[in-house]
Amino acid sequence: MEDPRRLGPPSMAESQLADLRNMRVLLEEARVRSRNLTYHRQVVLERKLGRALDELDQEIEELRAPRG
């Protein structure tokens, strides 16, 4: 969560984290919409979306991890 009292532009990490979260929302939306596809296409797309979501989760965790 962003601190509403904070002044100035967000840091690079905060900006990247926001972008990754937005990307995750879009991928989840694509997953919901994929349910209208034929079974074969749905399975393929679900697998690809799952991998993309896993990679995003990993990147988000890396950005949240303390540096040092």
C-alpha positions, 0 to 999 in steps of 0.5 A: 500500500502506498502512504498517502502522506508521501510526497514525490514520485514512486520509486522504481521498485514501487513502480515495477511492483504496481506494473506487475500487480496490474499485469497479474489482474489482466492475466487473471481476467484472461483466465476467466475469459478463457472458459468460453474456449473449446476444451483443448484451447482452454487447457493450453491457455490455462497452462500458459496463463498459469506459468505467466502468473507463477513468474509474476508472483516470483518477480513480485516476491523478489521485489518485496524481499529485503535487499542487502 
